[in-house]
Amino acid sequence: MDMQVLDGGRDAAGGYRVDASRGERVGRVSSEWFNRPDDERYLSLDDLFATVKSRAERSRTRTVESAAIRVEAARDNLERLGLVLPGAEAPVAPTHWSFGQLSSLVGAPAAYLRQLPAPLAGINLQYGLTNHRAEQIKTLETEEGRTELRAVTGPDYGRIYDHELVSAVRRIAGNGTGDTRWKVPGVLDWSTGVYNPMVDVTRDTTTLYASDRDVFLFLVDDMNPIEAGRLPDGAPDLYFRGFYCWNSEVGAKTLGIASFYLRAVCQNRNLWGVEDFQEITIRHSKYAANRFAHEAAPALNRFAESSPAPFIEGVRAAREKIVARTDEDRQDFLRRRGFSKAETGRIVEAVLAEEGRPPESVFDFVQGITALARTKPHQDARLAMEGKAKALLDRAA
């Protein structure tokens, strides 16, 4: 692997000086970090894998005729429903999630059914199952003291288990705590602009998550910074490689992998200075397992082992490609690409504030556009503007 590791940008305290004001800000990891309780936070990939693998080993799936399912109030609690499935020795208890899935499949409003007494809700659900046009459903049942119905899907649902994704990540990242170059990220000190990669992995800092519905993992290669050009003061513009991935074996979300270069991760786990963001998703359709084996897992390996040279060259080319030398050139360049007069002025002002000069190169304009995108309150508008910046950078390369 051809990796450019720099000590020149290293701070005396062991961190790296970065310019987090550039590039995009991505809040996906921060959202996960804010919303995960302690019991969904893991301190290593080994612990995370053991949990989701054990869960899968205690699980079974079956495809059954929906009309053959019998709904009844639980014998030990008349306020709970149980489902008697063909071939099952005892009723299975639906989780909150699987009850919603089952209700949706038969066209019943889950929120309304949850408000009814269990026997009445059972009568409505039984009617829906008996008259279910799809005729068949696929279940995922897990032994958790008692048998729980964790998921209800259509018969062609292509399940990718959470442990399969975690296993693919472990192959490149080991334990995720520093035994390979891929690890839980460090933290940016906003007061000094220094990113410290050496932070203890705790419940507060970890980015390895799993619930009864999903897994989410975020790792970085932040001990090996990459220089892609220079800042206005002559200091190196440092980046790190990072990726996050997610999956839900119960159908709560797709499987996905996002890879990118970033300049820092803050305490709240926002990603700062993101460039070259790439994402692939796989729906849990009939051939999802094959797509994961032949597309997603190899893509993760390729990114982990790839050289940063194409990224560095792309940034260099964008810095060197001069597209505007006058105010009129700048106006024309941006207006031809769909920016309004007001947006054009704000982009130029953003570059003036950051660089101390008006934009000239493609890279200058990309930085100005992403700075403007960060001010957009609505995600769709922000993503659309960031997409224009990425298209500019791609064409320059």
Secondary structure, DSSP 8 states (H G I E B T S, - for coil): ------STTB-TTS-EE--TTSSEEE-HHHHHHHH--GGGEESSHHHHHHHHHHHHHTEEEEEEEGGG-EEEEETTEEEEEEEE-TT-SS-BEE-HHHHHHHHHHTT--HHHHHHS-HHHHHHHHHHHHHT-TT-EEEEEEEESSSEEEEEEE-TT-----HHHHHHHHHHHHTTSBSSSS-BS--EEETTTTEEE------TTT--EEE-SS-EEEEEEEEEEEEEEEE-TTS-EEEEEEEEEEEE-TTSSS-EEEEEEEESEE-TT--EEEEEEEEEEEE---TTHHHHIIIIIHHHHHHHHH--SHHHHHHHHHHHH-B--SSHHHHHHHHHTTT--HHHHHHHHHHHHHHHSS---BHHHHHHHHHHHHTT-SSHHHHHHHHHHHHHHHHHH-
